[in-house]
């Protein structure tokens, strides 16, 4: 009887630890329905041009996913005002995206493998990988100018770089934030003199407890390439609920 009680206690403890892990990650990236985030996104290129746009995301709650998406059960749905839906799951490994769909697609397209947003444990040094592309790099004289339309995605390595940071945004000042840094390289033809060169892609993201993503910075410099135009992007939270 004592052994049975001990096993029951261990099972209960494991369940509790798993629940804590889920809540720890979800606390920095809310998934439940009813939240809305609005960001100002500013892109600045090396040729002194600039674009500004508003990015809005909202949470729609959990729903069943089709059999084409790996795994069973439901996914937490997020929708962008630009017409893209994302489905995420949370477990003791972290929070990860399992599918995405634009308004032009009939069914969600599964992420293979799943894309982590935050990986457990929430500790400095925790790392993971996910595909990325060039969002800012452009050619100067070819069509299409955007590199992302002609080059395959590359692997970006993400790492939790700091915990407990404070971040100031137009939506307010936030404490207890996780800073995540991502780095990758994309080999591109820079110019006839140097030929191909590894172009650095870098991302910094801040996730704050109870709020989620409050700021994102992206850097894609060209290092003086004569054929390419790079730049920087800053996405900052302006409103949320």
N, C-alpha and C positions, 0 to 999 in steps of 0.2 A: 504493500500500500504506500509506504513511504517513497519507494522508487517511482511509483505512478504519479504521486503528488509532485515529486521533483521534476519529472519529465513535463508534467503539465505546467509547472512554474517556469521551466526553461522555455517552453513553447510560447507562453504568455509574454515572457521577457523579450523573446525574439520578435514577436508581433509588435510589441511596444517600440522596440528599437527601429523596426521598419517604418512604423508610423511617424516616429520622430524624424527619420531621415527624409521621408516624403515632405513633411511639413517644413523642415529646414530649407529644402530647396525651393519649395513652392512659396515660401515666405518672401523670397527675392524675385519671384516671377509668378504673380497671381494668375491662376487658371480659371477660377470660378466665374460664372456669368455676371454681367452687370458692370464691368469696368470699361473705361474708355481712356485712351491716351492720345494726346495731340502733340506733335513735334513740329518744329521748324527745321527744315533741312537746307543747309547752304553748301553748295559745291563751288569751289574756286579752282580754276585751271591755271597752269603756268603761263598761258598766253593772255592773262589778265581779264578773262571772261568769268562770269559768275551766274549761277542759277539759284533761285530760291523756290521752295515748294513746301506745302503742308502735308505731313504724313499723319494719318489717323488710323488707330487700331482699336478694336473692341473685342471683348470676350463674349461668346454666345453659349457657353456651357458644354456639358458632355453629351456626346451622341454616338450611336453605333457607326462603325466604319465597315465598308464592303470587304469581302473575302480577299480581295486583291491586295489589301494592306496586311503586311506580316503581323503575326500576333493576334490575340483575341481580345474582345472587350471593346470598350469605348475609347474615344479620344476627345480631348478638350479642344474645342474649336475657337480659333481666332480669325477675325476678318479684317482685312485692310480696306479702307474706303476706296482704294484704287481698283478693287475687284479681285483680290486674291484671298483665298481661305487657307488656313493652316490648321493641322490637327497635331496635338501634343499629348504625351503621356508622362506620368511621374511615378517613379518607384524608388527603391533604395539605391539605385545607381545614379539618379539625378532626374533632370527634366530634359526630354528630347522630343524632337519633331519627327512624326512618322509619315506624314503625307501633306501634300499641298495641291491646290487646284485653282486655276483662273476661271473667270466667268465664261471663257471660250471652251473649256473642257467639260465633258459630260461627267467624269468620275475623278475622284482624287487620285493623284499620281503618288505612289509610295516612295518614301525615301529609303534607298538601299545603299548602305545601312542607314539606320536612324541617325538624325543630326542632333547632337547634344547642344543645349543652350547653357546649362550649368550641370557639371558633373560632380558627384559626390566622391570623397568627402569635401565639404566646403572648407578647404584649407589651402594655404599658400603652397604652390607647387603642383596641385592637381592639374592634370593636362588631358587633352583629348584632341582629336582631329576631325575635320569636316571639309568638304569641297568648297572652294570659293572661286570667284572669277574676278576680272578687272572691271570695276564699276566706273572708274574715272579715266583710265588710259584710253587715248584716242590716237588714230593716225592723222597726220597732217594733210595728206593729199590722196588717200585711197577711200574707196567705198565698199562696205560701210565703214565709217570712221571708228566706231566702237569696237574695241578689241574683243569684248565678251561675245560678240556675234560670230566670230570666226575661230576663236581659240577654245580648246577644251578647258574645263575647270582644273584647278590645281589644288593640292592639299594644303590647308592652313592648319597650323598647330596652335591651339589655344591653351592658355595657362592662367590659373588664378594667381594674380600678381600681388594682390593686397586685400586685406579685410579691414572693416571698420573705418573706411575712408569717408570724408565729408565732401559733398558735391553741391555747388551752387548752380541753380538753373533759373530760368525765367518763371518756372512753376513753383519755385521755393527752394529753400536750403534743406538738404537731406543728410542724415547721418547713417551710420551702420551700412555702408555700401561696399559691395564687392567689385574690385577692379579686375577685369579679364583682358588679357592681351593676346592678340593673334598675329602670327607672322607666316609669310609664305613668299615664294619667288615664282615669277613667270618668265620663261625665256622668250625674248622677243627680238626681232631685228631692229637694232637701234639706229644704225646708219651705215653707209658704205665703208667708213673708216674702221670702226670697231666691230662691225658685223653683229652677231647675236650677243645679247647681254642678259644677265639675270636681273629682272626688275623687281624690287621689293614691294610687297603688299603688306600693309600693317593696319591692324584694327585695335582700338581700345574701347571697351564697353564698361559702363558702370551700372550695376544692379543694386537698388536700394531696398532695404527691408520694408515690406508692406506696400511698396509702390511698383517695383519692377525696373525695367530699363529707363534710366533718366537721361543718359547721354551716350553718344557714340561718336568716335572720331575715326576717320579712315584716311590713310595716306598712301598715295601711289605716285611717287616721284619718277621722273625719267632720267635723272642724272645726266642732264645736258644732251640728250638724244636729239638729233636734228629731224628725225622722222616721226617722233611721238610727242604727244602732249599729255602730261600728267597733272595731278592736282591733289587737293585735300577736300574732305567732306566732314561737316559737323552736323549732327542731328541732336537737337536739344529739346527736352520736354518743356512745353509751354502751358499745358492744362492736363488734368487727369481727375478721374473719379472712380 
